Amino acid sequence: MTDFDFESRIVDIPDYPEPGVVFKDITPLFDDPEALRAVVDSVADHFANAGITKVVGAEARGFLVGAPVAYRLGCGFVPARKPGKLPREVFSQSYSLEYGTDEIQIHKDALTSEDRVLIVDDLVATGGTAIASAQLVEQSGAAVAGFAFILELSFLKPRHLIAEKYPQEVFSLVKVG
């Protein structure tokens, strides 16, 4: 694990996307090679001995973290996509958002009962996408091994919501609130 100061690279954008909201922009972590390496290495090192065989990353920024983490762990990457983006037969899972619902999908043949899966995303707020990703893993017969995020909005209590269904480890590089 690195001593990298991830939080100093996250930029607060006040009143975005609406007045009163402070948006946490993590994109500076991706445009700096040292920061990107520290993100990927920190997550991969943390789960290096967990027997991970696949990483599932949620569209779209989960791809940016999940794919290089999978590479570092020497395992496969499975994209969890919005409906209509995957060309073969899929498992689907809907989940609640603050103002409605959304859905993600994975290919039915992407995971097997032999897989131990790490779910990776850029941010966890309410835990909805993470839980939906875990439910997709379960639909495939694979096992959820853990969850990893760059940024956790802890004031929304996502760990509590995830733990209600999944006792696996939740690892975050930065916790806000």
N, C-alpha and C positions, 0 to 999 in steps of 0.2 A: 504494500500500500504506500502511496506517495503522500508527501506533505504538501502537495500542490494546493494553492489557495483558489479553489473553484469559485467561491462566492464573489471574489473580487472581479471576476470576468463576466458575471451576470449583471446585466444593465436593467435598472428600473425605468419603466416608461409610464409616467403618470397619466391617468385619464385615458388609457387605451385598453380595450376597444371602446370603452364608454366612460363618462365622467365618474370619478370615485374609485375606479379600478387601477391598481398598480400592476402592470404587466411585467413579468420577469422574462426578459429576453436572453435566452441561452445561446443564441447564434454566435456570439464572440468566442465561445468554447470550441466551435467548429472551424472558425477561420484562422485560428492560431495553432500551428502544428504541435507546439509543446502542450497546449491545453488539450487538444484532441487526443494526443498520445496519453496524457495523464488520465483523461476520462476512461478511455478504453482499457488501459493497463490496470487502473484501480478496480474496475468492475470485474475484469477477467481474473486478476490476481485474487480477488475476494472469493470467487467461486471456482478457483483452479482445482480444488480437491473434492468437488461436489458431484463428480460423475456426470456432468452435463453432456448430453449427446446432441441436443438441438437447442437453438435459441429462437424464440418467437418474438418478433418486433412488430408493434402496431404502427399502421400507416399514420403519418408519414415520417415523423422525426424518430420514431422507434427504429426505423431502418438505419438511420445515421449512426446510432449507437449499437444496435443489435448485430448488424452484419460484421463490423470489425471485432466485436467481442467474440462472436462465433469463430471468426478466423483465428483470434488469439487462443481460444480454447480448443481449437482443432476439431470443431464440430460443424454441423450444418446450420443454416439459417432458414427460417420459415416466416415469410411475410404474412401478417394478418391485415387484410385489405378491406376497403370499403366494398359494398356490393357491386357486382358487375365487372370487377377488375381482374378476376381470375378465370382462366379459360376452361378449366376442368371441373369435375364435380367437387362441391364444397360442403363443409360444415359451416353453419351460420349461427351467430349469437347476437341478439339485440341487447342493448343496455340503455340505462337512463342517463340523460344529460340534465343540466340545470333547467333547460327549457325544451324538453322533448326527449326523443330517443334517437339512437343511432344503431348501426349494425357493423360487425366485422366478420370476415370469413377467412378460412384457410382451406387449401386443397385437402380432400379426404385422404389422399395417399401421402401427405407430407410427414405424418408422424405414425409411429407404430407403438404397440404396447411395450416395446423394449426401450423406448425413449424416456430420458429424464430431461425435462425442459426448464430452461431459465427464461422467464418472461422479462423483456427489457423494453423500457420506454424512456423518453426524455423527461417526462414530468408525471407525477401522480398528484391529483387533486382530490377527487372524491373516491377514486379507486374503481370507478365503473369500467373503464377500458381494461384495466388489469384483471378484474374479475371476469369480464367477458372473454379475455384472452385465455385465462385459466379454464373457463368452461369449454372453450374450443379444444384445448389440450385434452381435457377429460372426455369429450365426445370422441376423440380419436383413439382413446384407450391408453394414452401416454400418461406419465406422471409429472406433476408440477414439482420442480425441485426448489424454486425460489423466484424472487422478484427483484429487479434492479432498476433504479431510476437515477437520473442526474439530479433532479430537483423534486423535493417533496413539500407540498403545501400543508404542513403539519397542523395548521389551525383548522383545516377541514377534516381532520382525523381519518385520513385514508388507511392508516395501519389498522385501526380498530375495525373499519368496514371490511378490509381484506381478511383480517384474522377471524371474522365471524364465519367465513367459509373456508379459509385456507390458513393453516397454522405455519406454513413454510416461512422462511426468512424473508423479510423485506429490507433491502439494502438501498440507501440513498446517499449520494455524495454530498448534497446540500439540503438542509431542512430549514424552511422558512416558517416562522410563526410559532 
